[in-house]
């Protein structure tokens, strides 16, 4: 009975999605957006692979993940940030504004049940919006391009979670705010806030940086790097679910404002209690084909013997490229392997240009009272220091095979026609077909 | 169309299906409902009348649980109602739900939601003269058509009490008479109806009893004869009673 009712509401919400101009506009725009990313990426990839006649430049750097998948699916990040929230807001706000919600509130279904149907409808809509991305993958394969399934699936998961946050936020805003326009402003303000947070927290370390690592864009970035971090996965799921729970509180129009606020505070408190341990879960998997987020298997086995806390003090400013190298090449990998690592960002400035301290540029490693310093951001040199400091024997030989890359000098044949012409025309035709009531 | 007789009303009198006891509601400093008490009897058509701004819609929304009351309680069969959605269904005035969908879809949605068979909705579609509008989008309906569609949706719901805010608003004379007849048929089948009506002639025609609301207070409750006696009006209609009591 309950599942039959769920599908009835799902069917209603899918029809409401189809009636939404925002949804059709998203579908029309997403084709050219994905197409532009894909065509540019394939052309650039071809040039780097030596299509002009020269040799492939650094072929080990030519990966499908960086070269094709991330730029192609980057369109979905844009859509999830700027277009999808309007679709989600409309699904709630139209029923609030038309009075339909007053009828639904009296139906046998609970508010959470109705919201679950809306979530399922939004998910269905988003998966339909993925069709251009999947077409791009099919085209890439048809050109002879290589796709490594784990990193591709991981990226898709990242985008799915990314849109989940957007949905949770938009649905909560639509439930709380009077009118769709107000909800849209709140949603965009929140997004801008997360961008500001990321900017401020960059290179600061500590709690602020940890919080910033769970903003939608930052969370997606780890998936774009081929990492699957359980903490990110859990935190995004918790934020998304919390958004829907908050929406369920505010959509219960029979409650007083005070009760709305009390329940929202209770949900926020539970969110904090749940998300803190979730955010500290260390489990992470490197799903990139080139194992960019991992040391060699031999090094990882050796580093796993380190049991005590390793303290790292970094005297590099947030915008110093060396800090980015250090973070990507060393610290993120160490964080995956070492159960206890503390990183302290000691620089006081953003750029480091006018840093007055004598230590600027140094990275200090401390283990059980012993300290060593290095200015290097190179994996081999830093690992040597870590081995010396911790007394762990460095592995004799590293047997991992070198990733050779996948150069491909192919032009994006047919892509322009599909993404810039066929897709928009097809969607406009379907929109017209639907609006004529031929369902 | 005559209301049910005084004898039938008296037979129902012992059964308070729904009762409001001391219901009060204020919006900021403005008192909208003050200590409102009355009863709805099983199987009757009860009319809620009152001047503009008397609090009729607020009272309905409080009864339906769509807005919280500040004081008082609503009882179903003399027990505090646990879940209003099992007891009553409220049809708001001035709404146009799912405007982009078709009439046919809205009817089949309610039919499936409340486990009705298609013959139920077919009969209502015919009675409310909506059967030729099935393919039409709801936003394209006239005010009267939209009102009849809402009534249809309300009559498809299974709750023992149906609250309807201005069910005849937007209907012409013939449609009003037809809808009154339909409502009386449903009341005769055991459904209790509580309707707010601003047209006093319509109210006198369709309702068994009336509740008069003025400035958020109940100023009279009973049959037209009882209200006339209370107002000291002899031989007058509901309009005279209304003016005397409000």
Interface residues (C-beta under 8 A of the other chain):
Chain A: X5 X8 X12 X15 X16 X19 X95 X98 X99 X100 X102 X103 X105 X106 X107 X108 X109 X253 X254 X255 X256 X259 X437
Chain B: X64 X65 X66 X67 X68 X84 X85 X89 X90 X91 X92 X94 X95 X96 X97 X98 X99 X100 X101 X102 X105 X109 X112 X113 X114 X135 X137 X153 X157
